Amino acid sequence: MFNNVSNKTPRNLLFIFEVLTLFLLLVNQWDNIEKTVYYIWIALILVIYISNYILNRISNGDNYIFLLVTMLMSIGIIMIYRIDSNLGFKQLLWFIVAIIAFYFTYFLMKYIRGWKNWGKLYIILSYILFLLTFLLGTRKYGAINWISIGGFSFQLAEITKLLLIFILASYYSKPDMFKDNKYSDYIVMAIVYSFIGLLFLQRDLGTAVIFFGIYAVIQFIYEGKRKNILYNIGLFAVGGTIGYALFDHVKIRVQTWINPWLYIDNKGYQITQSLFAIAEGGFFGSGIGLGYPEYIPLAYTDFIFSAICEEMGAFTGIGIIMLFMILVYRGLKIALNQNDKFFRILAIGVSTLFGIQSIIIIGGVIKVLPLTGITLPFVSYGGSSILSSFIALGILQISSEDMGFKEEEYSE
């Protein structure tokens, strides 16, 4: 559907951006630069170009979305390396693994039929992942959502987000998922809110909001009973009020959002340092290597947007926001052009995921929204986040193609 789109020019612009960034880093940190930085940048450019070249040969879909993501990844790796060279190298390795996961997802979705028939399996898998998180998870940054095995930490909720999209796509594209039960819409609502409730118990507020956002958007588009949309909004409002009343960490997030300066010495320190960093950067930034991102707690994960604005300027921050806007726009355009209802809903769900997650974290670090402690997709450091984001991108990539499925063949 998108095979008439050429991406040679943006790929060349991406190359120029990476070369200029390397040059600035070399100039500003000439005395402290390590030789490994050359190999990291060469590897980064090769990985991006080879992966884009392969995608152009195998996919007739919207290959621009991969270019947008590699631009975001480039900015993220550059900033992470600037903050911590070891983490920058690890992020590059995760990038390579994530690209492999992207192509694996692409081919898996392309050559296996029957995805919309497995809705109940997705529900069972989701509850299993929640159970494993409660049994094996450890508390990190206030939330019980991390599992550590063999020195690696990962979040199973990153996979559950994708399973939620598959559950909703299966239900709305295959109405007999619950054997024509007249209360099937309420069953789905109960399942989604059980997920949100479990996330509240884990104190993973950011992911709970993402779950609600995905469900609300897809429900608004495909729910035939419009009163159920009002029920959904009412339930979330009631749940949020109860959560604020019962959980102290929810109160802290709201209090530091309303007036972080009152708590600048303790619980408001993160957001105030974030605002200081963004203000210090101005429009053009202090220059790569000339800022103080180490003053911002978790600058390489939750607050990487603030660190980027400090050293690369507000214009780069605006550029990141625009890249996400274009990514979501193209994702919704993919949904409009997709004839298969299941893949259309998948495209809407993935686009909503990228949009809501970026809005929540960017809004949090600039004090427009309360902080929720989630990562900025494709930019922040984190193996599980990068992997799940590229798996979601693989789903969006296959959804951008004309699948050519016959309805009777696909439903077997």
Secondary structure, DSSP 8 states (H G I E B T S, - for coil): --TT---HHHHHHHHHHHHHHHHHHHHHTTTT--THHHHHHHHHHHHHHHHHHHHHHH--S-THHHHHHHHHHHHHHHHHHHH-HHHHHHHHHHHHHHHHHHHHHHHHHHH---GGG-HHHHHHHHHHHHHHHHHH-EEETTEEEEEEETTEEE-THHHHHHHHHHHHHHHHH-GGGGTT-TTHHHHHHHHHHHHHHHHHHHT-HHHHHHHHHHHHHHHHHH-S-THHHHHHHHHHHHHHHHHHHH-HHHHHHHHHHH-GGGGTTTTTHHHHHHHHHHHHHTTT-S-TTSS-GGGSTTTTTTTHHHHHHHHH-HHHHHHHHHHHHHHHHHHHHHHHH--SHHHHHHHHHHHHHHHHHHHHHHHHHTTSS-------TTTS--HHHHHHHHHHHHHHHHHTS-----HHHHT-
